[in-house]
């Protein structure tokens, strides 16, 4: 799962007070501030950036969309392999699976050739064990930090409940920066399901590979988290101890290499669009419940300040979509002014967090009644599966992307969903990009895919209907693809869930 599960563990709450005395903080190395490497203009990635931005205004950046999971993994490996001075990595989830091992191996090899590696991971999201992180941190060119570490190391759920108000706030950011010249920002964590490498389940997502001035802005955001008091260094392990044997998935490695991404990056055949770009991010102090919310506006307010209200069209893609009463009112207000509003999220059968779907479901009718076009992704969507010959047969597909396109001219790509958790609790990041070419390409591509990959919701006689199929003739009267048990369970969870935590 990509989000923190909502667990009603009453017995754990009763135990938490007694366990408080047993809690202990992560053993930490000495904290030494460090910042992005500035002198990288003579690196291969700098030359690639100069080539792609040749002839563009000095304040323009270049973006390439990473739609496919294999290409997204290939892009990350290509940047790490081409880095000569530094690699900065920030993720909510980093699984110790085949994809995670490929990434970790690439980072180790970069460190061995003299590249400085800084790895910052959230302490709740899945990640390698502290022993494995310690072995990585034992390399003189590698430093590892965990953000907002929980007080109980042997049981993270219990540790969260010992300080629930703070522990419930997580670093949901995703970023990889190489040589302060190229960055990848978007919705993907590190794990097989994010890179189309898991047979039974895959996330459909979008990242952006960025070059130019916006990369230094992404680095500034990384530095803010890296040097935060909430980023605790992992103590280096015993450098003489044998590293655990990890078998590299050669089939995955060959599949990633077959994308030809690295060759296209070097050869200048990747399609980039140039335009003004701005990297936005929540400040790390957001995880502190006592911090002022007025001094430093959250990412949602930053986006609102940068992006003017839509004039003709607003396209929202959010894996977890809980707009709340205020959001519904805002979207209906856009419609009353003639703005077309399209929202895309997961169906119940496609989502990996049914409780969030329960929170979203109560807003479907008000949105539709207000003229919002509402689509839900099918769990059997074939677009992603068709790109992955390693996964024969059917697999469940779940939307994980977080996109916003305004008037087919301004695009936001990042880690932030449209839900209360993203706005108020988790820290998030992303890029706002001004390019009519990219905005049109994204909007048109999504519209083409919706016919086969999503249901369009309608109201018929006061009841919800799901219309799907290439010809739009398939009409269903209940949550498509969801069993009766799943529907009942989701309804029950929607009664218990606190919306502010979704």
Helices and strands as residue ranges (DSSP letters): H 10-19, G 20-22, H 44-52, E 60-66, H 69-82, E 86-91, H 98-112, E 116-122, H 130-137, E 142-147, H 156-162, H 164-167, E 175-178, E 182-186, G 192-194, E 201-204, E 207-212, H 213-226, E 231-233, H 250-257, H 261-267, E 273-281, G 284-287, H 299-306, E 313-318, H 324-336, E 340-346, H 354-361, H 364-369, E 373-377, H 383-386, E 396-399, E 402-406, E 410-414, H 420-420, I 421-425, E 429-434, H 436-453, E 454-460, E 463-468, E 474-476, H 484-496, G 499-501
